[in-house]
Amino acid sequence: MNKDYTRVAPRDFFNESKLLKCLGQLTLAMHDRKTPFQIGMIEDNGPFQIALMDDGHLTVINREFKVKKEFVIMKTVYNSKSNYPLLCEHNYCEYVVFDDHGNFTEEFIEFGKGL
């Protein structure tokens, strides 16, 4: 992962803001207890450290997420045109977290319920 990748405006303002928007949507659902199953976040209380992953996705490397008791990677597709391009990676499989309205997808709900 590379947290010091070369950023280009305006492209990376949009890429990083979409990541933060998605994680904001997720943590709001967690805070309001509106997740379809237990989702937790471990944070270090420092500034968000956004990194470009080797596979071309963006993630916040100093925030760890768990679905039930399993660690997952929450990441967004770089240059996505989607409104909420958040993906959940677990055991090298990706699950789309939100639809274009910010609601949890059936795919993500089934993944979480199956753990």
N, CA, C and O of each residue as an XYZ file, in Angstrom:
460
protein
N       0.839     -1.181      0.000
C       0.000      0.000      0.000
C       0.878      1.236      0.000
O       1.987      1.246      0.534
N       0.350      2.260     -0.608
C       1.123      3.478     -0.741
C       0.291      4.666     -0.266
O      -0.613      5.109     -0.974
N       0.590      5.186      0.931
C      -0.145      6.347      1.423
C       0.427      7.650      0.890
O      -0.174      8.711      1.060
N       1.578      7.576      0.250
C       2.226      8.768     -0.298
C       2.155      8.799     -1.818
O       3.033      9.370     -2.466
N       1.117      8.191     -2.398
C       0.990      8.200     -3.848
C       0.771      9.622     -4.340
O       0.278     10.469     -3.595
N       1.133      9.889     -5.583
C       0.996     11.219     -6.155
C      -0.472     11.511     -6.433
O      -1.129     10.815     -7.206
N      -0.956     12.539     -5.794
C      -2.357     12.927     -5.967
C      -2.455     14.012     -7.034
O      -1.593     14.886     -7.136
N      -3.521     13.938     -7.825
C      -3.761     14.890     -8.896
C      -5.160     15.480     -8.706
O      -6.142     14.746     -8.589
N      -5.236     16.807     -8.675
C      -6.536     17.481     -8.560
C      -7.090     17.687     -9.962
O      -6.313     17.942    -10.881
N      -8.367     17.591    -10.160
C      -9.415     17.334     -9.163
C      -9.696     15.857     -8.944
O     -10.451     15.511     -8.035
N      -9.107     14.971     -9.753
C      -9.417     13.534     -9.703
C      -9.364     12.974     -8.287
O     -10.305     12.314     -7.846
N      -8.280     13.230     -7.578
C      -8.126     12.597     -6.272
C      -8.932     13.264     -5.170
O      -9.173     12.646     -4.133
N      -9.356     14.510     -5.363
C     -10.331     15.081     -4.428
C     -11.609     14.246     -4.474
O     -12.181     13.913     -3.437
N     -12.049     13.912     -5.684
C     -13.270     13.110     -5.837
C     -13.064     11.683     -5.340
O     -13.923     11.149     -4.639
N     -11.948     11.060     -5.685
C     -11.703      9.682     -5.249
C     -11.673      9.563     -3.730
O     -12.329      8.693     -3.157
N     -10.916     10.431     -3.085
C     -10.791     10.333     -1.637
C     -12.073     10.766     -0.938
O     -12.422     10.218      0.108
N     -12.782     11.746     -1.505
C     -14.033     12.164     -0.873
C     -15.093     11.069     -0.966
O     -15.897     10.909     -0.048
N     -15.104     10.314     -2.065
C     -16.065      9.198     -2.166
C     -15.766      8.124     -1.131
O     -16.682      7.558     -0.533
N     -14.486      7.843     -0.921
C     -14.112      6.871      0.109
C     -14.619      7.337      1.468
O     -15.252      6.569      2.192
N     -14.345      8.584      1.814
C     -14.767      9.109      3.113
C     -16.287      9.188      3.224
O     -16.840      8.936      4.294
N     -16.961      9.531      2.143
C     -18.432      9.551      2.134
C     -18.979      8.159      2.434
O     -19.901      8.008      3.236
N     -18.411      7.149      1.791
C     -18.862      5.769      2.012
C     -18.617      5.322      3.446
O     -19.491      4.721      4.070
N     -17.434      5.615      3.966
C     -17.135      5.218      5.337
C     -17.977      6.013      6.333
O     -18.333      5.502      7.394
N     -18.293      7.254      5.993
C     -19.221      8.028      6.815
C     -20.598      7.392      6.841
O     -21.221      7.293      7.898
N     -21.075      6.961      5.681
C     -22.384      6.290      5.590
C     -22.380      5.008      6.419
O     -23.343      4.717      7.129
N     -21.300      4.250      6.326
C     -21.188      2.994      7.064
C     -21.154      3.244      8.572
O     -21.884      2.601      9.326
N     -20.312      4.171      9.005
C     -20.194      4.402     10.446
C     -21.450      5.065     11.023
O     -21.763      4.867     12.197
N     -22.165      5.838     10.225
C     -23.443      6.389     10.679
C     -24.443      5.252     10.927
O     -25.149      5.247     11.936
N     -24.496      4.300     10.005
C     -25.372      3.137     10.196
C     -24.957      2.342     11.434
O     -25.807      1.848     12.175
N     -23.647      2.222     11.651
C     -23.159      1.525     12.842
C     -23.586      2.277     14.102
O     -24.082      1.674     15.053
N     -23.394      3.578     14.104
C     -23.733      4.416     15.256
C     -25.223      4.360     15.570
O     -25.621      4.298     16.733
N     -26.039      4.381     14.523
C     -27.495      4.354     14.697
C     -28.062      2.945     14.858
O     -29.276      2.761     14.957
N     -27.168      1.949     14.884
C     -27.555      0.541     15.022
C     -28.510      0.105     13.907
O     -29.511     -0.570     14.148
N     -28.169      0.514     12.678
C     -28.995      0.180     11.520
C     -28.253     -0.722     10.534
O     -28.566     -0.742      9.344
N     -27.273     -1.463     11.035
C     -26.592     -2.429     10.190
C     -27.327     -3.768     10.281
O     -27.917     -4.071     11.317
N     -27.302     -4.568      9.222
C     -28.043     -5.836      9.232
C     -27.392     -6.921     10.096
O     -27.971     -7.988     10.296
N     -26.197     -6.648     10.604
C     -25.452     -7.556     11.472
C     -24.363     -6.730     12.133
O     -24.197     -5.551     11.821
N     -23.628     -7.340     13.039
C     -22.611     -6.601     13.797
C     -21.446     -6.186     12.894
O     -20.824     -7.022     12.238
N     -21.161     -4.877     12.873
C     -19.994     -4.335     12.189
C     -19.278     -3.450     13.198
O     -19.899     -2.605     13.844
N     -17.993     -3.645     13.330
C     -17.212     -2.846     14.263
C     -16.046     -2.162     13.577
O     -15.630     -2.549     12.486
N     -15.526     -1.134     14.241
C     -14.377     -0.411     13.704
C     -13.365     -0.190     14.823
O     -13.719      0.202     15.936
N     -12.120     -0.447     14.509
C     -11.015     -0.182     15.428
C     -10.262      1.004     14.849
O      -9.838      0.976     13.693
N     -10.097      2.048     15.657
C      -9.441      3.248     15.154
C      -8.325      3.674     16.083
O      -8.294      3.303     17.256
N      -7.401      4.466     15.537
C      -6.295      4.953     16.348
C      -6.454      6.420     16.743
O      -5.565      6.992     17.375
N      -7.578      7.028     16.375
C      -7.909      8.409     16.695
C      -7.011      9.440     16.024
O      -7.146     10.634     16.294
N      -6.117      9.019     15.173
C      -5.299      9.961     14.425
C      -5.997     10.373     13.141
O      -7.099      9.902     12.860
N      -5.374     11.245     12.359
C      -5.968     11.652     11.079
C      -6.119     10.447     10.153
O      -5.347      9.491     10.225
N      -7.117     10.511      9.293
C      -7.317      9.425      8.334
C      -6.091      9.301      7.435
O      -5.613     10.290      6.881
N      -5.592      8.083      7.299
C      -4.450      7.819      6.416
C      -4.969      7.046      5.209
O      -5.120      5.825      5.250
N      -5.237      7.781      4.137
C      -5.753      7.174      2.913
C      -4.587      6.646      2.103
O      -3.579      7.326      1.913
N      -4.743      5.414      1.628
C      -3.673      4.777      0.860
C      -4.234      4.159     -0.415
O      -5.387      3.730     -0.467
N      -3.402      4.127     -1.422
C      -3.710      3.450     -2.670
C      -3.173      2.035     -2.555
O      -1.970      1.828     -2.397
N      -4.069      1.066     -2.635
C      -3.678     -0.335     -2.503
C      -3.008     -0.826     -3.781
O      -3.157     -0.215     -4.839
N      -2.286     -1.905     -3.685
C      -1.599     -2.473     -4.849
C      -2.555     -2.854     -5.967
O      -2.168     -2.874     -7.136
N      -3.809     -3.159     -5.617
C      -4.793     -3.545     -6.633
C      -5.534     -2.341     -7.223
O      -6.439     -2.510     -8.040
N      -5.149     -1.118     -6.808
C      -5.736      0.087     -7.372
C      -6.928      0.640     -6.619
O      -7.551      1.592     -7.089
N      -7.266      0.086     -5.479
C      -8.365      0.589     -4.660
C      -7.832      1.564     -3.611
O      -6.637      1.575     -3.317
N      -8.712      2.368     -3.059
C      -8.370      3.267     -1.957
C      -8.941      2.728     -0.661
O     -10.032      2.158     -0.643
N      -8.198      2.909      0.426
C      -8.662      2.496      1.739
C      -8.086      3.433      2.785
O      -7.147      4.178      2.506
N      -8.642      3.401      3.981
C      -8.082      4.128      5.117
C      -7.335      3.103      5.953
O      -7.944      2.218      6.554
N      -6.000      3.223      5.989
C      -5.195      2.153      6.584
C      -5.153      2.179      8.110
O      -4.738      1.196      8.724
N      -5.573      3.275      8.735
C      -5.543      3.306     10.203
C      -6.938      3.162     10.816
O      -7.181      3.592     11.944
N      -7.838      2.557     10.061
C      -9.155      2.169     10.570
C      -9.391      0.732     10.131
O      -9.394      0.433      8.937
N      -9.590     -0.157     11.101
C      -9.838     -1.566     10.786
C     -11.310     -1.871     11.034
O     -11.911     -1.375     11.986
N     -11.870     -2.687     10.166
C     -13.286     -3.046     10.273
C     -13.432     -4.547     10.487
O     -12.647     -5.354      9.990
N     -14.467     -4.885     11.247
C     -14.822     -6.279     11.475
C     -16.291     -6.463     11.129
O     -17.136     -5.645     11.492
N     -16.578     -7.536     10.433
C     -17.950     -7.993     10.247
C     -18.068     -9.218     11.134
O     -17.401    -10.234     10.934
N     -18.943     -9.083     12.122
C     -19.028    -10.064     13.201
C     -17.639    -10.142     13.826
O     -17.194     -9.152     14.406
N     -16.940    -11.256     13.738
C     -15.605    -11.345     14.346
C     -14.495    -11.433     13.302
O     -13.335    -11.674     13.637
N     -14.857    -11.239     12.045
C     -13.899    -11.373     10.946
C     -13.399    -10.005     10.477
O     -14.199     -9.111     10.200
N     -12.077     -9.842     10.388
C     -11.526     -8.619      9.830
C     -11.803     -8.569      8.337
O     -11.687     -9.573      7.634
N     -12.169     -7.388      7.865
C     -12.429     -7.158      6.446
C     -11.711     -5.878      6.032
O     -11.305     -5.082      6.879
N     -11.558     -5.688      4.734
C     -11.004     -4.445      4.196
C     -12.142     -3.696      3.529
O     -12.816     -4.231      2.648
N     -12.352     -2.469      3.945
C     -13.332     -1.598      3.300
C     -12.554     -0.693      2.351
O     -11.614     -0.009      2.755
N     -12.960     -0.701      1.091
C     -12.201      0.029      0.076
C     -13.140      0.526     -1.014
O     -14.271      0.057     -1.142
N     -12.655      1.480     -1.794
C     -13.436      1.982     -2.919
C     -12.662      1.794     -4.211
O     -11.433      1.727     -4.230
N     -13.422      1.712     -5.280
C     -12.854      1.584     -6.618
C     -12.328      2.953     -7.039
O     -13.046      3.950     -6.954
N     -11.117      3.001     -7.478
C     -10.501      4.246     -7.945
C     -11.185      4.691     -9.235
O     -11.391      3.883    -10.140
N     -11.531      5.951     -9.320
C     -12.207      6.564    -10.476
C     -13.602      6.010    -10.722
O     -14.071      6.017    -11.860
N     -14.270      5.533     -9.688
C     -15.626      5.007     -9.834
C     -16.616      6.129    -10.121
O     -16.476      7.236     -9.602
N     -17.600      5.843    -10.935
C     -18.682      6.786    -11.223
C     -19.889      6.528    -10.319
O     -20.860      7.284    -10.357
N     -19.839      5.480     -9.515
C     -20.925      5.128     -8.606
C     -21.035      6.152     -7.482
O     -20.047      6.797     -7.131
N     -22.214      6.303     -6.923
C     -22.419      7.214     -5.790
C     -21.790      6.690     -4.501
O     -21.232      7.465     -3.724
N     -21.877      5.395     -4.275
C     -21.346      4.761     -3.067
C     -20.539      3.518     -3.459
O     -21.027      2.398     -3.308
N     -19.319      3.699     -3.958
C     -18.553      2.568     -4.502
C     -17.808      1.722     -3.461
O     -16.736      1.194     -3.756
N     -18.359      1.588     -2.253
C     -17.663      0.858     -1.199
C     -17.733     -0.651     -1.428
O     -18.791     -1.212     -1.714
N     -16.578     -1.282     -1.295
C     -16.466     -2.737     -1.375
C     -15.955     -3.262     -0.045
O     -15.190     -2.591      0.648
N     -16.377     -4.449      0.301
C     -15.891     -5.157      1.482
C     -15.124     -6.372      0.970
O     -15.677     -7.207      0.254
N     -13.851     -6.466      1.340
C     -13.038     -7.613      0.928
C     -12.829     -8.546      2.117
O     -12.453     -8.122      3.210
N     -13.086     -9.822      1.869
C     -12.892    -10.846      2.890
C     -12.427    -12.116      2.184
O     -13.089    -12.599      1.266
N     -11.296    -12.649      2.612
C     -10.731    -13.857      2.000
C     -10.646    -13.744      0.477
O     -11.024    -14.666     -0.246
N     -10.155    -12.621      0.009
C      -9.926    -12.350     -1.425
C     -11.211    -12.287     -2.258
O     -11.153    -12.345     -3.486
N     -12.355    -12.170     -1.604
C     -13.625    -11.975     -2.303
C     -14.131    -10.573     -1.984
O     -13.957    -10.077     -0.870
N     -14.761     -9.939     -2.977
C     -15.289     -8.588     -2.803
C     -16.810     -8.607     -2.817
O     -17.436     -9.343     -3.580
N     -17.385     -7.782     -1.955
C     -18.828     -7.654     -1.854
C     -19.183     -6.175     -1.938
O     -18.590     -5.355     -1.236
N     -20.135     -5.831     -2.780
C     -20.596     -4.452     -2.903
C     -21.414     -4.128     -1.656
O     -22.375     -4.831     -1.344
N     -21.039     -3.073     -0.948
C     -21.677     -2.746      0.330
C     -22.976     -1.960      0.143
O     -23.994     -2.292      0.750
N     -22.945     -0.916     -0.696
C     -24.101     -0.029     -0.848
C     -24.601      0.004     -2.284
O     -23.850     -0.208     -3.236
N     -25.906      0.279     -2.409
C     -26.445      0.588     -3.728
C     -26.237      2.085     -3.989
O     -25.622      2.770     -3.171
N     -26.728      2.588     -5.090
C     -26.503      3.995     -5.437
C     -27.234      4.977     -4.530
O     -27.020      6.185     -4.627
N     -28.099      4.467     -3.646
C     -28.817      5.340     -2.713
C     -28.238      5.262     -1.300
O     -28.753      5.899     -0.381
N     -27.166      4.481     -1.128
C     -26.545      4.356      0.181
C     -27.176      3.325      1.087
O     -26.938      3.333      2.295
N     -27.984      2.430      0.520
C     -28.588      1.329      1.277
C     -27.720      0.091      1.138
O     -27.061     -0.101      0.115
N     -27.718     -0.743      2.155
C     -26.953     -1.985      2.085
C     -27.496     -2.874      0.970
O     -28.709     -3.002      0.807
N     -26.595     -3.485      0.206
C     -27.018     -4.377     -0.870
C     -27.367     -5.752     -0.305
O     -26.899     -6.132      0.768
N     -28.186     -6.483     -1.036
C     -28.506     -7.862     -0.651
C     -27.233     -8.713     -0.631
O     -27.076     -9.590      0.219
N     -26.335     -8.446     -1.569
C     -25.064     -9.173     -1.634
C     -24.295     -9.037     -0.326
O     -23.803    -10.030      0.210
N     -24.188     -7.827      0.186
C     -23.461     -7.591      1.430
C     -24.203     -8.188      2.620
O     -23.582     -8.756      3.518
N     -25.516     -8.064      2.630
C     -26.313     -8.628      3.721
C     -26.156    -10.143      3.778
O     -25.991    -10.711      4.858
N     -26.207    -10.794      2.632
C     -26.034    -12.255      2.593
C     -24.639    -12.650      3.047
O     -24.476    -13.625      3.780
N     -23.630    -11.897      2.615
C     -22.252    -12.174      3.049
C     -22.169    -12.134      4.566
O     -21.682    -13.075      5.192
N     -22.646    -11.039      5.157
C     -22.546    -10.869      6.606
C     -23.324    -11.893      7.395
O     -22.858    -12.382      8.423
N     -24.500    -12.216      6.920
C     -25.317    -13.205      7.615
C     -24.705    -14.596      7.537
O     -24.936    -15.439      8.404
N     -23.915    -14.827      6.478
C     -23.301    -16.130      6.293
C     -22.042    -16.366      7.109
O     -21.545    -17.491      7.165
N     -21.521    -15.326      7.739
C     -20.307    -15.509      8.548
C     -20.602    -16.163      9.874
O     -19.688    -16.386     10.669
